[in-house]
Amino acid sequence: MKKLVSLILALALVLSMGLCTAQADEPIKIVWWVYGSEAPIDTQLVVDAANAYSAEKIGVTVELLFLDEEGFNREMNSDTYFDMTFTCDWANDFASNAYNENFYDITELVKTETPALYAAIDQKYWDVAGSLNGVIYAVPTLKDMASQQFFRMDKERYEALGFTLPEYIEFRDLEPMLKAYKETYNEYPMAMGKGGLTGMTNSAQWIAGSYLCSPYHLAGTERENQIIPFWEDEVLMERYQLLHKWYELGYINPDAATVESQGKEVRTIRSGSAWPGYYAGHTSWGDMEVQGVCYAGPFMSTATMRGAMNAINVAAPEKNAIACLKYLELLNTDRTFRDILRFGIEGTHFNYVDVDGVKAVKRTEQGTNNWSMDGFVTGSVVNASVTSDAIYHWDEIFKGYENALVSTLGTFSFNKEDVEAECAACSAVMAKYNSELYTGTLDIDEMLPQIKAELEQAGIYEIQKEAQRQLDEYLGK
């Protein structure tokens, strides 16, 4: 009987040890919130391929969930668990989350557990972008670290109209091209959705919502380091006025302020924050050859360096925090892995091709339709392969930042805690007008007195006073 008991205990011990070993070999699964209005069709297919690779390399897998600005606001204010999340200066706001201690302090962890990740990112991006008050709360995503706005234009049609597309154009000088396009093709040359021209307002640093800013063009003038209401920014106001003029002339679709976006079949000018060479070659949007024409920038600031980052949930256990950092380390040091999350599965979503000695990615139709998004969504753009229709060199792009107009605000971040109610009220006011402002539907000259009155009642000047006080204190004034 004793021998039988001993055998049973021994067998139980062996099974227990086997189970523990099996459990130890199981990869750690992390929940990662990334930016996107909806998950691409082939999300699970690509995630399965990425998980097979990362499980073998580092023993970590992910569950990928796509959230837009509204989704981040909702989920961050709920009890929904996550391990890692996208954060930046314009969605899932980094500074406010860091101030509210929602993010994990990785200051020492990133250096001791993932030294290759720490070495892969320039020190200034750790110090300026990923940190707040000397504490590292996020891993910067290497992409365009300065803000530069481009029109993505229909090269074939504009050249057929006799225009030579320049490298740079003033916003106002686009008008003759819009006129010729409309008269010749009888289409809206600047068709858009309610978000307007992506990146158009990025010529200023936004301190609070879409109502208080510090324009880059004021650097070096007697008005530098001043936080002002948007209507005191002459550059932005001219753009709002021009958009309304172009709307009235029929260059912008009448329903722009109420539709989400234009379909891919529409051949129209689009705008975005990009870099030289990004908009080049053929695009499925409108099935046309395009060229990028810069109309603003480059500008460099804490905000532009915080254009995309990843932070870890303060409530995550340490082993999960380390797993998140190891995952980001792999993304920043292993191009094969980076290309999976950037472009999908080789042979299904893309193929490698040689373009003048450069190994580049050429998307398949399935890749274009089922796994296509902004490059920063799933990691550093710099570490991914370039595409066959846009060959650019990141060392040259980063070298170009030496000529950027640099913000004088340093690493200043506005802490809205003492004026949260006023900020919410002003944001509610602007929410009524933003779509019409961004699309030219609204006559800014006619409506500005009403907008000013509503913002004043909501407390804009109290916010401005507190923000300026904090900035002056930060600058040592």
Secondary structure as GFF3:
##gff-version 3
##sequence-region A 1 477
A	DSSP	alpha_helix	2	25	.	.	.	ID=ss1
A	DSSP	beta_strand	28	35	.	.	.	ID=ss2
A	DSSP	alpha_helix	43	58	.	.	.	ID=ss3
A	DSSP	beta_strand	60	67	.	.	.	ID=ss4
A	DSSP	alpha_helix	69	76	.	.	.	ID=ss5
A	DSSP	beta_strand	84	87	.	.	.	ID=ss6
A	DSSP	alpha_helix	94	99	.	.	.	ID=ss7
A	DSSP	alpha_helix	109	113	.	.	.	ID=ss8
A	DSSP	alpha_helix	115	120	.	.	.	ID=ss9
A	DSSP	alpha_helix	123	128	.	.	.	ID=ss10
A	DSSP	beta_strand	131	132	.	.	.	ID=ss11
A	DSSP	beta_strand	135	136	.	.	.	ID=ss12
A	DSSP	beta_strand	138	140	.	.	.	ID=ss13
A	DSSP	beta_strand	147	154	.	.	.	ID=ss14
A	DSSP	alpha_helix	155	160	.	.	.	ID=ss15
A	DSSP	three_ten_helix	171	174	.	.	.	ID=ss16
A	DSSP	alpha_helix	175	185	.	.	.	ID=ss17
A	DSSP	beta_strand	204	208	.	.	.	ID=ss18
A	DSSP	beta_strand	212	215	.	.	.	ID=ss19
A	DSSP	three_ten_helix	216	218	.	.	.	ID=ss20
A	DSSP	beta_strand	228	229	.	.	.	ID=ss21
A	DSSP	three_ten_helix	230	232	.	.	.	ID=ss22
A	DSSP	alpha_helix	234	248	.	.	.	ID=ss23
A	DSSP	beta_strand	270	273	.	.	.	ID=ss24
A	DSSP	beta_strand	280	283	.	.	.	ID=ss25
A	DSSP	beta_strand	288	300	.	.	.	ID=ss26
A	DSSP	alpha_helix	302	305	.	.	.	ID=ss27
A	DSSP	beta_strand	309	312	.	.	.	ID=ss28
A	DSSP	alpha_helix	318	333	.	.	.	ID=ss29
A	DSSP	alpha_helix	335	343	.	.	.	ID=ss30
A	DSSP	beta_strand	350	355	.	.	.	ID=ss31
A	DSSP	beta_strand	358	363	.	.	.	ID=ss32
A	DSSP	alpha_helix	365	370	.	.	.	ID=ss33
A	DSSP	three_ten_helix	375	378	.	.	.	ID=ss34
A	DSSP	beta_strand	386	387	.	.	.	ID=ss35
A	DSSP	alpha_helix	394	400	.	.	.	ID=ss36
A	DSSP	three_ten_helix	401	403	.	.	.	ID=ss37
A	DSSP	beta_strand	405	406	.	.	.	ID=ss38
A	DSSP	three_ten_helix	417	419	.	.	.	ID=ss39
A	DSSP	alpha_helix	420	439	.	.	.	ID=ss40
A	DSSP	alpha_helix	444	458	.	.	.	ID=ss41
A	DSSP	alpha_helix	460	475	.	.	.	ID=ss42
###
